[in-house]
Amino acid sequence: MKFTAAQIASILEGEVVGNPNVEVYKLSKIEEGSEGSLTFLANPKYVNFIYSTQASIAIVNHTFEPEQAISATLIKVEDAYKSFSKLLEYYNQVKLMKSGIEQPSVISEGVSYGEGLYLGSFCYIGKNVKIGTNVKIYPNSFIGDNVVIGDNCVFFAGARIYSETEIGNNCVIHSGTIIGSDGFGFAPNEDGTYNKVPQIGNVIIEDNVEIGACSTIDRATLGSTVIRKGVKLDNQIQVAHNVEIGENTVIAAQTGIAGSTKIGKNCIIGGQVGIAGHLTLADGVRIQAQSGIGKSLKEGETVQGSPSFNYGDYNKSYVHFKNLPKIVNDIHELKKIIIKE
């Protein structure tokens, strides 16, 4: 896919300085630019590279005035960083502009879908599924019976959506993610074996949610596991049965949330955090990476450690922990002095 400088300037409402017909087909860092690539200059630390880059087009701030010759065609904009981000978003949208139903694929009876559907090859759509407009389902994906999907959703290759799941508008589900698998429910017997407790609830995902690759969201035992609007989940996250995650909360990779825990709005949870079951984490909670959460947290609380405690106290304690060998040695020396006296 190629774009000319004039086309890019039109998208960004920028001014072309140089050849408006020069074409690019790839992106690059400014220091690694090559012919046919597009780059940008936003950080003054990299200004020297604008004179040596081999990139064909460079996006720069409108205030930039070169001090020597530049081989690249420039596109001057109000804010180079924001414009480059806008261009990335546009490029991604163009790349995802697929439509049509590839074969082989299976669409079961009772399925309804809106305009602009893209269904990749080797996909399976179960019975009575309802799909909105402009939905993109990439190859090797599975959509179970009675699933409801809103408008403008994207399911990347290999997504697995179990039956009864409800997904809102503008959601993105990345490859390998499983939504609606059984919750971890087993009842112990006297002989040490376990009986599986049927998991007959579902998963509800509201609007504008993005779920990273290879994450798992379990269906509820009864009722629903709920991911509220605006939530962003990283890769390899486990969300257990009957969990609820509040609006606009973000969670980094490899975090695990045990059953029936309720997480509030606008929380930020770092990577590799473990959260025990049946807890309540209030709105605005901040949890540092690799923390272990074994009790409920109050609104706006920031914690770290395993088991976690107040972030400021943790940092003060860590200073002492690092000095522990010296502190122990000092105590031994003091004991020797006291004994001599």
C-alpha positions as CSV (number, residue, x, y, z in Angstrom):
1,M,0.0,0.0,0.0
2,K,1.6,3.2,-1.2
3,F,0.8,6.9,-0.3
4,T,2.2,10.1,-1.8
5,A,3.3,13.1,0.2
6,A,0.3,15.0,-1.1
7,Q,-2.1,12.3,0.1
8,I,-0.5,12.2,3.5
9,A,-0.5,16.0,3.8
10,S,-4.2,16.0,3.0
11,I,-5.0,13.5,5.8
12,L,-2.9,15.5,8.3
13,E,-3.9,19.0,7.0
14,G,-0.1,19.7,6.6
15,E,2.1,21.6,4.2
16,V,4.4,19.7,1.7
17,V,8.0,21.1,1.4
18,G,9.6,19.1,-1.4
19,N,8.2,16.6,-3.9
20,P,4.5,16.1,-3.4
21,N,4.5,13.0,-5.6
22,V,7.1,11.0,-3.7
23,E,5.7,7.7,-2.5
24,V,6.2,5.7,0.7
25,Y,5.0,2.2,1.6
26,K,6.5,1.6,5.1
27,L,7.3,3.4,8.4
28,S,10.7,3.8,10.1
29,K,12.5,5.5,12.9
30,I,14.2,8.6,11.8
31,E,17.7,7.2,12.5
32,E,16.8,4.0,10.5
33,G,15.0,5.6,7.6
34,S,15.4,4.1,4.1
35,E,14.1,4.9,0.7
36,G,10.3,4.4,0.5
37,S,9.8,5.0,4.2
38,L,7.9,7.6,6.2
39,T,9.3,8.9,9.5
40,F,8.8,11.9,11.9
41,L,10.8,14.3,14.0
42,A,9.2,15.4,17.3
43,N,12.0,15.2,19.9
44,P,14.8,17.8,19.5
45,K,17.3,15.1,20.6
46,Y,16.9,13.5,17.2
47,V,17.2,16.7,15.0
48,N,20.6,15.7,13.7
49,F,19.1,12.6,12.1
50,I,16.8,14.7,9.9
51,Y,19.9,15.7,7.8
52,S,21.2,12.1,7.4
53,T,18.0,10.0,7.2
54,Q,17.3,8.2,4.0
55,A,13.5,8.3,4.6
56,S,11.6,9.6,1.6
57,I,9.1,11.7,3.7
58,A,9.5,13.2,7.2
59,I,6.7,14.7,9.3
60,V,8.0,17.8,11.2
61,N,6.6,20.6,13.4
62,H,5.6,23.7,11.4
63,T,8.2,25.7,13.4
64,F,11.1,23.5,12.1
65,E,13.5,25.4,9.9
66,P,16.4,23.3,8.5
67,E,20.0,24.5,8.9
68,Q,21.3,22.4,6.0
69,A,20.1,20.4,3.0
70,I,17.6,17.6,3.6
71,S,17.0,14.8,1.1
72,A,13.6,13.9,2.5
73,T,10.3,15.6,1.5
74,L,8.9,17.4,4.6
75,I,5.3,17.6,5.7
76,K,4.9,20.4,8.2
77,V,2.2,20.1,10.8
78,E,1.1,21.6,14.1
79,D,2.3,18.7,16.2
80,A,4.5,16.0,14.5
81,Y,4.0,13.4,17.2
82,K,0.2,13.7,17.3
83,S,0.0,13.7,13.5
84,F,2.2,10.6,13.2
85,S,-0.1,8.9,15.7
86,K,-3.1,10.0,13.6
87,L,-1.5,8.6,10.5
88,L,-0.9,5.2,12.3
89,E,-4.5,5.1,13.2
90,Y,-5.6,5.9,9.7
91,Y,-3.2,3.2,8.3
92,N,-4.6,0.7,10.7
93,Q,-8.1,1.4,9.7
94,V,-7.3,1.1,6.0
95,K,-5.5,-2.2,6.6
96,L,-8.6,-3.5,8.4
97,M,-11.0,-2.5,5.7
98,K,-11.9,-6.0,4.6
99,S,-15.3,-7.3,3.8
100,G,-16.9,-10.4,2.4
101,I,-17.2,-14.0,3.5
102,E,-14.2,-16.2,2.7
103,Q,-14.5,-20.0,2.1
104,P,-14.4,-22.4,3.7
105,S,-16.4,-21.0,6.6
106,V,-19.6,-22.0,8.4
107,I,-22.6,-19.8,9.2
108,S,-25.2,-21.7,11.1
109,E,-29.0,-21.3,11.0
110,G,-30.6,-18.2,12.5
111,V,-27.5,-16.0,12.1
112,S,-28.0,-12.3,11.3
113,Y,-25.3,-9.7,10.4
114,G,-25.1,-6.2,9.2
115,E,-23.3,-4.6,6.3
116,G,-19.5,-4.6,6.0
117,L,-19.0,-8.0,7.6
118,Y,-15.6,-9.6,7.0
119,L,-15.5,-13.3,7.8
120,G,-12.1,-15.0,7.3
121,S,-11.7,-18.5,6.1
122,F,-12.1,-21.4,8.5
123,C,-14.4,-19.4,10.8
124,Y,-17.4,-21.0,12.6
125,I,-20.5,-18.9,13.5
126,G,-22.9,-20.8,15.7
127,K,-26.7,-20.8,15.8
128,N,-28.8,-17.6,16.4
129,V,-25.7,-15.3,16.5
130,K,-26.4,-11.6,16.0
131,I,-23.6,-9.5,14.5
132,G,-23.7,-5.7,14.0
133,T,-22.3,-3.7,11.1
134,N,-18.7,-3.4,10.0
135,V,-17.6,-6.4,12.1
136,K,-14.3,-8.0,11.2
137,I,-13.7,-11.7,12.1
138,Y,-10.3,-13.0,11.1
139,P,-9.6,-16.6,10.0
140,N,-9.8,-19.5,12.4
141,S,-12.1,-17.8,14.8
142,F,-15.0,-19.4,16.7
143,I,-18.3,-17.7,17.7
144,G,-20.6,-19.9,19.7
145,D,-24.4,-20.2,19.8
146,N,-26.5,-17.2,20.8
147,V,-23.6,-14.7,20.9
148,V,-24.5,-11.0,20.4
149,I,-21.9,-8.7,18.9
150,G,-22.3,-5.0,18.4
151,D,-21.1,-2.7,15.6
152,N,-17.5,-2.0,14.5
153,C,-15.9,-4.9,16.5
154,V,-12.7,-6.7,15.4
155,F,-11.8,-10.3,16.3
156,F,-8.3,-11.2,15.3
157,A,-7.3,-14.7,14.1
158,G,-8.0,-17.5,16.5
159,A,-10.4,-15.7,18.9
160,R,-12.8,-18.0,20.7
161,I,-16.1,-16.6,21.9
162,Y,-18.2,-19.2,23.8
163,S,-22.0,-19.3,23.7
164,E,-24.3,-16.7,25.3
165,T,-21.5,-14.0,25.4
166,E,-22.7,-10.4,24.8
167,I,-20.2,-7.9,23.3
168,G,-20.9,-4.2,22.8
169,N,-19.8,-1.8,20.1
170,N,-16.2,-0.9,19.1
171,C,-14.6,-3.8,20.8
172,V,-11.3,-5.4,19.8
173,I,-10.5,-9.0,20.8
174,H,-6.9,-10.1,19.9
175,S,-5.7,-13.5,18.7
176,G,-5.9,-16.5,21.0
177,T,-8.2,-14.9,23.5
178,I,-11.0,-17.0,25.0
179,I,-14.2,-15.4,26.3
180,G,-16.8,-17.4,28.1
181,S,-14.9,-20.6,29.1
182,D,-16.1,-22.4,32.2
183,G,-15.3,-20.8,35.6
184,F,-13.1,-22.8,37.9
185,G,-15.8,-24.5,40.0
186,F,-15.4,-27.9,41.7
187,A,-17.0,-29.4,44.8
188,P,-14.8,-31.7,46.9
189,N,-16.0,-35.2,47.8
190,E,-15.2,-37.1,51.0
191,D,-12.8,-39.4,49.1
192,G,-10.7,-36.5,47.9
193,T,-12.1,-36.4,44.3
194,Y,-14.0,-33.4,42.9
195,N,-17.3,-32.9,41.1
196,K,-17.6,-30.2,38.5
197,V,-20.1,-27.4,39.3
198,P,-21.9,-26.5,36.1
199,Q,-21.1,-22.9,34.9
200,I,-24.3,-21.7,33.4
201,G,-23.8,-17.9,33.4
202,N,-22.2,-15.8,30.6
203,V,-19.8,-12.9,29.9
204,I,-20.9,-9.4,29.2
205,I,-18.5,-7.0,27.5
206,E,-19.6,-3.4,27.2
207,D,-18.6,-0.8,24.5
208,N,-15.0,0.3,23.7
209,V,-13.3,-2.6,25.4
210,E,-9.9,-4.0,24.1
211,I,-8.7,-7.4,25.2
212,G,-5.1,-8.4,24.4
213,A,-3.8,-11.7,23.0
214,C,-4.2,-15.0,24.9
215,S,-6.3,-13.7,27.7
216,T,-9.1,-15.7,29.2
217,I,-12.4,-14.4,30.7
218,D,-14.5,-17.1,32.3
219,R,-18.3,-17.3,32.2
220,A,-20.1,-16.9,35.5
221,T,-21.4,-19.8,37.6
222,L,-24.7,-17.9,37.7
223,G,-25.4,-14.4,36.4
224,S,-22.6,-12.7,34.4
225,T,-18.9,-11.9,34.4
226,V,-18.9,-8.2,33.4
227,I,-16.3,-6.0,31.7
228,R,-17.6,-2.4,31.8
229,K,-17.1,0.1,29.0
230,G,-13.7,1.5,28.2
231,V,-11.7,-1.3,29.9
232,K,-8.3,-2.1,28.4
233,L,-6.8,-5.5,29.2
234,D,-3.3,-6.5,28.2
235,N,-2.1,-9.9,27.0
236,Q,-2.3,-13.1,29.0
237,I,-4.7,-12.0,31.7
238,Q,-7.0,-14.3,33.6
239,V,-10.4,-13.0,34.7
240,A,-12.3,-15.6,36.7
241,H,-16.1,-16.3,37.0
242,N,-18.4,-13.6,38.3
243,V,-15.6,-10.9,38.3
244,E,-16.7,-7.3,37.5
245,I,-14.2,-4.8,36.1
246,G,-15.4,-1.1,36.2
247,E,-15.3,1.5,33.5
248,N,-12.0,2.7,32.0
249,T,-9.9,0.4,34.2
250,V,-6.6,-0.7,32.6
251,I,-4.8,-4.0,33.6
252,A,-1.3,-5.0,32.4
253,A,-0.1,-8.4,31.3
254,Q,-0.1,-11.7,33.3
255,T,-2.5,-10.4,36.0
256,G,-4.9,-13.0,37.5
257,I,-8.2,-12.1,39.1
258,A,-9.9,-14.7,41.2
259,G,-13.7,-15.3,41.3
260,S,-16.3,-12.8,42.3
261,T,-13.9,-9.9,42.9
262,K,-15.3,-6.5,42.0
263,I,-12.9,-3.9,40.6
264,G,-14.0,-0.2,40.4
265,K,-13.7,2.5,37.8
266,N,-10.5,4.1,36.6
267,C,-8.2,1.7,38.3
268,I,-4.6,1.0,37.1
269,I,-3.2,-2.4,37.8
270,G,0.4,-3.4,36.9
271,G,1.7,-6.6,35.4
272,Q,1.8,-9.9,37.2
273,V,-0.6,-8.8,39.9
274,G,-2.5,-11.6,41.8
275,I,-5.9,-10.7,43.2
276,A,-7.7,-13.0,45.5
277,G,-11.4,-13.8,45.2
278,H,-14.5,-12.1,46.7
279,L,-12.7,-8.8,47.2
280,T,-13.8,-5.2,46.4
281,L,-11.3,-2.8,44.9
282,A,-12.8,0.7,45.0
283,D,-12.6,3.3,42.2
284,G,-9.2,4.8,41.3
285,V,-7.1,2.1,43.0
286,R,-3.4,1.8,41.9
287,I,-1.6,-1.5,42.2
288,Q,2.1,-1.7,41.4
289,A,3.5,-4.7,39.4
290,Q,3.9,-8.1,41.0
291,S,1.8,-7.2,44.0
292,G,-0.4,-9.8,45.8
293,I,-3.9,-8.5,46.8
294,G,-5.5,-10.4,49.7
295,K,-7.8,-7.8,51.1
296,S,-10.3,-5.2,49.7
297,L,-8.9,-1.7,48.9
298,K,-10.3,1.8,49.5
299,E,-10.9,4.4,46.9
300,G,-7.8,5.9,45.5
301,E,-5.5,3.6,47.4
302,T,-2.0,2.8,46.0
303,V,-0.4,-0.4,47.1
304,Q,2.7,-2.6,46.4
305,G,4.2,-5.8,47.6
306,S,3.0,-9.3,48.4
307,P,1.0,-9.2,50.5
308,S,0.5,-5.6,49.4
309,F,0.5,-2.6,51.7
310,N,0.7,1.2,51.3
311,Y,2.9,2.2,48.4
312,G,4.8,4.9,50.4
313,D,5.4,2.6,53.4
314,Y,6.5,-0.1,51.0
315,N,9.2,2.1,49.5
316,K,10.4,3.2,53.0
317,S,10.5,-0.5,54.1
318,Y,12.4,-1.5,51.0
319,V,15.2,0.9,51.8
320,H,15.7,-0.9,55.1
321,F,15.3,-4.3,53.5
322,K,18.2,-3.6,51.1
323,N,20.3,-2.5,54.1
324,L,19.3,-5.5,56.2
325,P,22.8,-7.3,56.1
326,K,24.5,-4.1,57.3
327,I,21.8,-3.5,60.0
328,V,22.3,-7.1,61.3
329,N,26.0,-6.6,61.3
330,D,25.7,-3.3,63.2
331,I,23.5,-5.1,65.8
332,H,26.1,-7.8,66.3
333,E,28.8,-5.2,66.8
334,L,26.7,-3.3,69.3
335,K,26.0,-6.6,71.2
336,K,29.8,-7.2,71.5
337,I,30.3,-3.7,72.9
338,I,27.5,-4.1,75.4
339,I,28.8,-7.5,76.5
340,K,32.3,-6.1,77.0
341,E,31.0,-3.3,79.1
